[in-house]
Amino acid sequence: MTDELPEPAVTLVREFFAALELGAAEEALELLDPAIVWKNTSLPTVRGKDRVAMLLRGLGRPKLGFSADMHHIAAAGDVVLTDRTDYLHVGPVRIGFWVTGTFELREGRIVLWDDHFSKGNVLRGAVVGVAKAIGGR
């Protein structure tokens, strides 16, 4: 068995998530194309780096945060697919929910970030997160 290096597109998406988890919004933004389109299931599409920047910088506020467990990541050329659990941290509450994402890259930058998730799964994650925060677990 040979150890293969990850495709550059996979590395870039992993770096993007690492920056988000560290609260390093400026580093994450450097990986986005100026014409980035960010889609989330049932939420308005966010177009342009400036608008995405406002949202990502918001995660840097006190008592807010983001993390993710990457379960699967694969690339075919400039398209990267992810299966992951995202966590939104609001004070002591940690809301976890399953996300499948598609990332399209152009010239070494993310031009499309398209996430799909279930509202029911987000609600369940919120209930579990609040229960754990109250119960101290």
C-alpha positions in Angstrom: 0.0 0.0 0.0 1.3 3.4 -0.9 0.7 6.6 1.0 -0.9 9.1 -1.4 -0.8 12.8 -0.8 -4.2 14.5 -0.6 -5.3 16.4 -3.7 -4.6 20.1 -3.5 -8.4 20.8 -3.5 -8.8 18.6 -0.4 -5.9 20.3 1.4 -7.4 23.8 0.6 -10.9 22.8 2.1 -9.2 21.3 5.1 -7.2 24.5 5.6 -10.5 26.5 5.3 -12.1 24.5 8.1 -9.0 24.7 10.3 -9.1 28.5 10.0 -12.8 28.6 10.8 -12.3 26.4 13.9 -9.4 28.6 15.1 -11.6 31.7 14.7 -9.1 32.9 12.1 -11.7 34.5 9.8 -9.1 36.5 7.8 -7.1 33.4 7.0 -10.3 31.6 6.0 -11.3 34.5 3.8 -8.0 34.4 1.9 -9.1 31.0 0.6 -12.3 32.4 -1.0 -12.7 33.7 -4.5 -14.1 37.3 -4.5 -17.2 35.9 -6.3 -17.9 33.2 -3.7 -21.4 31.9 -3.5 -22.4 30.3 -0.1 -25.5 28.2 -0.1 -27.2 26.7 2.9 -30.3 24.5 2.8 -33.4 26.8 3.1 -31.4 29.9 3.9 -30.8 32.8 1.6 -27.8 32.4 -0.7 -24.9 34.7 0.2 -23.0 36.1 -2.7 -19.6 37.8 -2.7 -16.7 37.7 -0.4 -17.7 40.9 1.5 -21.0 39.4 2.5 -19.5 36.0 3.5 -16.9 37.9 5.5 -19.5 39.7 7.6 -20.9 36.3 8.6 -17.6 34.5 9.2 -16.3 37.4 11.3 -19.4 37.2 13.4 -18.3 33.8 14.6 -15.4 35.6 16.3 -17.6 37.4 18.7 -17.4 36.4 22.4 -19.4 33.3 23.3 -19.8 32.2 19.6 -17.8 29.6 17.8 -17.6 26.9 15.2 -16.0 23.5 14.9 -16.5 20.5 12.7 -15.7 16.8 12.6 -14.8 15.8 9.1 -16.1 12.3 8.5 -15.4 12.0 4.8 -13.7 14.2 2.2 -13.0 13.5 -1.4 -12.1 15.4 -4.5 -12.4 15.0 -8.2 -10.4 17.8 -9.8 -11.7 21.1 -8.4 -14.8 19.7 -6.7 -14.6 18.6 -3.1 -17.3 16.7 -1.3 -17.6 16.6 2.5 -19.6 14.6 5.0 -19.2 16.2 8.4 -20.8 17.1 11.7 -20.8 20.9 12.2 -21.0 22.4 15.7 -22.2 25.9 16.4 -21.2 27.1 19.9 -23.4 29.7 21.6 -22.2 30.3 25.1 -22.3 26.9 26.9 -24.6 25.3 24.2 -23.0 23.2 21.5 -25.3 22.5 18.6 -24.2 19.6 16.5 -25.7 18.6 13.1 -24.8 16.5 10.0 -23.8 18.4 6.9 -22.9 17.4 3.4 -21.0 20.0 1.5 -19.9 20.6 -2.0 -17.0 23.0 -2.7 -16.0 24.1 -6.1 -12.6 25.7 -6.6 -11.3 28.0 -9.3 -7.6 29.0 -9.5 -6.9 27.8 -6.0 -9.8 29.6 -4.3 -13.3 28.4 -3.2 -15.9 29.8 -5.5 -18.9 27.7 -4.3 -19.7 26.5 -0.8 -22.9 24.6 -0.9 -24.0 22.9 2.4 -27.0 20.7 2.8 -28.5 19.7 6.2 -31.8 18.8 7.8 -33.6 21.4 9.9 -34.9 18.6 12.0 -31.3 17.5 12.7 -30.3 21.1 13.6 -33.3 21.2 16.0 -32.4 17.9 17.6 -28.8 19.2 18.0 -30.1 22.4 19.7 -32.3 20.4 22.1 -29.4 18.0 22.9 -27.0 21.0 23.3 -29.3 22.9 25.7 -30.0 19.7 27.7 -26.2 19.1 28.1 -25.6 22.7 29.0 -28.3 22.6 31.7 -27.2 19.2 32.9 -23.6 20.0 33.0 -22.5 17.2 30.7 
